Amino acid sequence: MALPKIGNMAPAFSLEDQHGVKQSLSDYKGRIVVLYFYPKAMTPGCTIQAHGLRDSEKELKNLGVEVLGVSIDSAKRLAKFAERDGLNFTLLSDEDHAIADKYGVWGLKKFMGKEYMGINRMTFIVGADGKLKHIMEKVKTKSHHEDVIKYIKENF
């Protein structure tokens, strides 16, 4: 599936968060949104990535940024992840991967010689106007938060 086009409106969605509350992208209009897709809650790489964003909360808020993490985990599993790791941002459940499909991140993956379908780790930066401003296709879990902050400081 193709990625959405930079400059177009970001694909709309409504998903359940870790508290069981429906969240829509339109709820965040007027703010910069870091929409990051990750494969699975409570796995090593995803935990490192989430911790970086958690620990950068003050700087991200000062930049006017809202962080939304999306995976195919259930809202219940996301709640455990958020509680276990003290996450201070919204996690969204896309169990049927409909939004991952819309954003072009659902696809073939390989791990230890096995092929399977899953979420490819990517980040989308949505401007306050709701338009897609940037796509980070090659995400490094350890420096993701730094890369996001650097991009926003240089471009907003």
C-alpha positions as CSV (number, residue, x, y, z in Angstrom):
1,M,0.0,0.0,0.0
2,A,1.2,3.5,-0.8
3,L,2.1,6.1,1.7
4,P,-0.1,9.2,1.9
5,K,1.2,12.3,0.1
6,I,3.1,15.0,2.0
7,G,1.1,18.3,1.6
8,N,-2.3,16.5,1.6
9,M,-4.6,16.3,4.5
10,A,-3.5,13.4,6.8
11,P,-5.9,10.4,6.6
12,A,-8.6,10.8,9.1
13,F,-9.2,8.2,11.8
14,S,-11.0,7.5,15.1
15,L,-9.5,4.8,17.3
16,E,-9.9,3.6,20.9
17,D,-7.1,4.8,23.2
18,Q,-5.6,2.9,26.2
19,H,-8.5,4.2,28.4
20,G,-11.2,3.0,26.0
21,V,-12.0,6.5,24.8
22,K,-12.4,7.2,21.1
23,Q,-9.8,9.6,19.8
24,S,-9.9,11.2,16.3
25,L,-7.1,13.0,14.5
26,S,-9.5,16.0,14.1
27,D,-9.5,16.3,18.0
28,Y,-5.9,17.6,17.6
29,K,-6.4,20.3,15.0
30,G,-4.4,23.3,15.9
31,R,-1.5,21.3,17.3
32,I,1.4,19.5,15.7
33,V,0.8,15.7,15.9
34,V,3.6,13.1,15.9
35,L,1.7,10.0,14.8
36,Y,4.0,7.0,15.2
37,F,3.2,3.4,14.2
38,Y,5.0,0.7,16.1
39,P,4.8,-3.1,15.8
40,K,3.9,-4.4,19.3
41,A,3.5,-2.9,22.8
42,M,5.9,-4.1,25.5
43,T,8.5,-5.5,23.2
44,P,12.2,-4.3,23.5
45,G,12.4,-1.9,20.6
46,C,8.9,-0.4,21.0
47,T,9.6,0.1,24.7
48,I,12.9,2.0,24.0
49,Q,11.1,4.2,21.4
50,A,8.2,4.9,23.9
51,H,10.6,5.8,26.7
52,G,12.4,8.3,24.5
53,L,9.1,10.1,23.8
54,R,8.0,9.8,27.4
55,D,11.2,11.4,28.6
56,S,10.9,14.2,26.1
57,E,7.4,15.2,27.2
58,K,8.4,18.7,28.4
59,E,10.3,19.6,25.3
60,L,7.6,18.2,23.0
61,K,4.8,20.1,24.8
62,N,6.9,23.3,24.6
63,L,7.0,22.8,20.8
64,G,3.2,22.4,20.8
65,V,3.4,18.7,19.9
66,E,0.9,15.9,20.7
67,V,2.2,12.3,20.5
68,L,-0.1,9.5,19.3
69,G,1.3,5.9,19.2
70,V,-0.6,3.4,17.1
71,S,-0.3,-0.4,17.1
72,I,-2.6,-3.4,16.5
73,D,-2.6,-4.2,20.2
74,S,-5.9,-4.2,22.1
75,A,-6.8,-1.2,24.3
76,K,-6.3,-3.4,27.3
77,R,-2.8,-4.3,26.4
78,L,-2.0,-0.7,25.6
79,A,-3.3,0.3,29.1
80,K,-0.9,-2.3,30.6
81,F,2.0,-0.9,28.5
82,A,1.2,2.7,29.5
83,E,0.9,1.8,33.2
84,R,4.0,-0.4,33.3
85,D,6.2,2.2,31.6
86,G,4.6,5.4,32.9
87,L,3.8,6.6,29.4
88,N,2.5,10.1,29.3
89,F,1.0,10.2,25.8
90,T,-1.9,8.6,24.0
91,L,-1.7,5.0,22.6
92,L,-4.3,4.0,20.0
93,S,-5.6,0.5,19.2
94,D,-5.8,-0.4,15.5
95,E,-6.6,-4.1,15.9
96,D,-8.0,-4.5,12.4
97,H,-5.0,-2.5,11.0
98,A,-7.4,-0.3,9.0
99,I,-5.6,2.9,9.9
100,A,-2.2,1.2,9.3
101,D,-3.5,0.3,5.9
102,K,-4.6,4.0,5.3
103,Y,-1.1,5.2,6.2
104,G,0.7,2.5,4.1
105,V,2.5,1.0,7.1
106,W,0.8,-2.5,7.1
107,G,2.9,-4.9,5.1
108,L,5.2,-7.9,4.8
109,K,7.8,-8.2,7.5
110,K,10.7,-10.7,8.0
111,F,12.1,-11.9,11.3
112,M,14.4,-14.8,11.9
113,G,13.6,-16.2,8.5
114,K,9.9,-16.0,8.9
115,E,7.6,-13.8,6.8
116,Y,4.4,-12.3,8.2
117,M,2.2,-9.3,7.9
118,G,2.5,-6.5,10.5
119,I,3.1,-2.8,11.1
120,N,6.3,-1.3,9.7
121,R,7.7,1.2,12.2
122,M,7.1,4.7,10.7
123,T,6.3,8.2,12.0
124,F,4.1,10.8,10.4
125,I,4.3,14.5,11.4
126,V,1.0,16.3,10.9
127,G,0.9,20.1,11.0
128,A,-1.6,22.2,13.0
129,D,-3.6,22.6,9.8
130,G,-4.1,18.8,9.6
131,K,-1.8,18.4,6.6
132,L,0.9,15.8,6.4
133,K,4.3,17.6,6.7
134,H,6.8,14.8,6.9
135,I,7.2,11.0,6.9
136,M,10.0,9.2,8.8
137,E,10.4,5.9,7.0
138,K,13.6,4.8,8.6
139,V,13.0,5.0,12.4
140,K,15.8,4.3,14.9
141,T,14.1,3.3,18.2
142,K,17.0,4.8,20.3
143,S,17.1,8.2,18.7
144,H,13.5,8.5,17.5
145,H,12.5,11.2,20.0
146,E,15.7,13.3,19.1
147,D,15.0,12.9,15.4
148,V,11.4,14.1,15.9
149,I,12.4,17.1,18.0
150,K,15.1,18.1,15.5
151,Y,12.7,17.9,12.6
152,I,10.1,20.0,14.3
153,K,12.6,22.7,15.5
154,E,14.0,23.0,12.0
155,N,10.6,23.0,10.1
156,F,8.0,24.6,12.3
